Amino acid sequence: MARFTEIMRDQVSEIWELERRHPFVVELGAGDLPLEKFQWYMKQDYIFLIDFSRVIALTVAKADSLEDMSWFSRLLHETLNTEMALHVSFCKDFGITEAELLATKPAPTTVAYTNHMLKCAYMGGVVEAVATLLPCSWGYAEIGQALAAQGKPEHQPLYCRWIEMYSSTEFGELAEWLRSFMDRAVKGLDEDHLSKVQDIFLDSSRYEYLFWDAAYRMEGWSIS
């Protein structure tokens, strides 16, 4: 019998494939992505990760077992102290301070994505919260591993560091644990509840694609 997460992944396979083939991802992997696009992405992703961390913190509070709380806490630690530190390091290379990072105004897609995640996590249970997180964690692990497999762009060390982060064993293990948690947590849920979880996963997958696209376009507000 297929894992529930495999069923969800199959239902969004076209969206995830579009992510893999998006010019931002392709050019990052080749080392050809214009630095100003990567800089926009890093600043927006830093702001995104603040609310992403809030959602993880909610999973810690809503989890039933100490073991699950420990794993969610590990994910929170890795996000706050490893992933976000990488963003600070990158931006330092661009001459952007951490204070300037924190002052970044979120773009429309960033606002929409984080609002979706926070709403689902606050109003739902731990399963709904994980459904919002999973497309990001799992999707980045897939993309990082795919880019590493094709060969890192050694002429662009910034992008090599990004690929190394998201193709790492530690990042992949956390993404796989989230999958395993979801597969365990949905057992016994009725069809309506499962459908709701799938819809949340679908919407987060859509926002993942839109975030890559916003970064490539360096999206701004069309009205001030």
MARLUM-158436 format. One record per residue (C-alpha): x, y, z. Coordinates in steps of 0.001 Angstrom, whole numbers, plus 524288, in hexadecimal, padded with zeros to 5 digits. Example, Ala and Ser with C-alpha at 12.3 -4.5 7.8 and 13.67 -1.06 7.14 Angstrom:
<sites>
8300C7EE6C81E78;835667FBDC81BE4;
</sites>
This chain:
<sites>
800008000080000;8055480D527FC12;8095E816E280688;800078224D80842;80B2D82BA78054C;80DC18246E7F883;7FF7E826307F4C7;8005C834BB7F7AC;80D41835C37F045;8074F82F157E454;7FBFF838A37E44A;80538844597E371;80F9083E1E7DAC9;80D51847B67CFA6;80F228535F7D8AE;81B8984DB97DE8C;820DB84AD47D105;81E20858E87CD11;8261A85D0F7D8E2;83173854687D4B9;8310A85A517C719;82EF4868687CB55;839858718A7C5F5;83D51875BE7D3AD;8406C867C37D7C2;846A3864087CAC1;84F54870117CA4E;8530486EAD7D8A8;8575F860B77D612;85F4B864F37CA48;86530870927D173;85F3C87A057C7AC;854BE8803D7D020;8569B88F157D0B7;85B68892C87DE35;8510189D347DFFD;84666892C77DEA4;84D3A88A177E892;84EBA895B47F1B3;8401F898AA7F0B6;83D2888A717F37D;8460D889A57FF65;84028895C580599;83221891588035A;8351B8837B8078B;83AE98888381440;82E3788F918173F;826978837C81326;82E8687ACA81C4B;82AC4883168280A;81C7D87F628264E;82055871A082214;826EA8707482F65;81A988753583622;8130986A4382F89;81D2786048833FD;81C09865B0841CF;80D6A8633A8412E;80FF68551283D6B;81854853A6849A0;80D0985899851EB;802CF8504884AF7;80A4D8437284A29;8057E8388B85312;812148318085679;81F078360185C0F;8262782EFD85110;81EB68369C846B4;820B68434484E4A;82F4E8405F84E4C;82FA683E5D83F95;827E984AC083CEF;830FE8520084627;83C9184CF083E5F;83656851F7831E0;8340085F2183868;8423285FB083CEE;8475185C5782F5B;83EB2866BC8291E;841E887196832C2;8504986E9E834E5;8551C868168286A;84C6286BA681D00;84A53879CE82112;858B187B228248B;85BE5877438169B;8533C88259811C7;85A3088C0581AB4;867458872C815AB;863138887180786;85DE58962680976;86A5189A128108C;8716B8967B803FC;8685489FF07FD03;86B148AA9580705;85DA78A92B80D65;85D468A94181C42;8544B8A0DB82494;84D298AD3B828B9;84A8A8B05D81A72;845DD8A26F81866;83C1B8A3C08237A;8375F8B09F81DAB;834058AA08810AD;826028AC9280CA7;81F4689FFD80881;81B0789F0D7FA4D;80CD589BA57F6F3;80FAF88D367F509;8173988C88801CD;80BB78929680904;801EC88961802AA;80A1087D318052D;80D138801881372;7FF02884268162E;7FA72877258109D;803F086F968192F;80104876EA825B1;7F24987632823CB;7F29A86779821A3;7FBB88654482D21;7F43086DCF836AA;7E6A386911832F0;7E9F485AB9830D6;7F10B8501D8381B;7FED684B1D8369B;7FB4D843D282A0D;7F6BF8505B8237C;802FA8576E827F2;80BDD84CDB82261;8043984CE381599;8080485B2C813E0;8166B8587E816F2;8189D84C2280F2E;818F1851788012D;823C885ACC80514;82C398514D80CDE;82A2F84599803FC;82A8784D837F779;83741854597FAF2;83D78847547FE56;83998841FB7F0FA;83E8E84E037E9DB;84B3684E997F199;84E148403F7EF2F;84AE6841647E0AC;853CF84D247DEEF;85EC08467D7E67A;85D5A83A4A7DE0C;85EEE841F17D174;86B668484F7D680;86D07854C47DE5D;870CE8615D7D72D;87E898628F7DCA7;8807686FB07D5E3;875A58754D7DE84;878EF871EE7ECBE;86CE3878E17F21E;863F186FB27EACD;86C5A864067EE85;86A39867447FCD8;85B83868167FAA0;85B6585AD77F3E1;863CD854D07FE88;85A4B85989808EF;84E17853FB802A0;85458847627FDD3;85A2E8445A80B21;8572D837C881253;8521F83F6C81E09;8486684738815FB;843D083B0580EE5;841EC833B281BB3;8394B83E5982136;8310383EAA814E4;82F9482FDB81553;82BC58305A8239F;8210B83A2F8207F;81C04830B881649;81C338257181FDA;8153782DA682A0C;80A948312482059;808E8822F481C4E;8072181F3282A9D;7FEB182ABC82E72;7F4418291A823E5;7F10A81B1382798;7E2F581A6C82C06;7DF068279A8264F;7D251827BE81E93;7D1BD82AD481002;7CD8D838F681205;7D91683B8781AF6;7E299834EA811A9;7DD4C83D0F80676;7DF768497480E5C;7ED8E8458D81112;7EFC1842DB80298;7EA2D850327FF19;7F383856DD80891;7FEFA84F45802DF;7FA8E853147F52E;7F9A5861847F891;807278618C7FEDB;80C8085AD37F2AB;8066A8656E7EA4A;80C7F86FE17F2CC;819C08693E7F1CB;8194786AB27E316;81464878AE7E41C;81F8687C157ED63;829D08778F7E39B;822CA87F2F7D917;821D788B717E173;8306F88A9E7E405;8338D889897D594;82AEC895497D2A1;82FD589C6A7DECB;821A789EEB7E1E6;81D528ABC07E7BB;810808B1E77EB64;809758B74B7DF79;803BA8C2487E7BA;809D98C9DF7F2D8;
</sites>
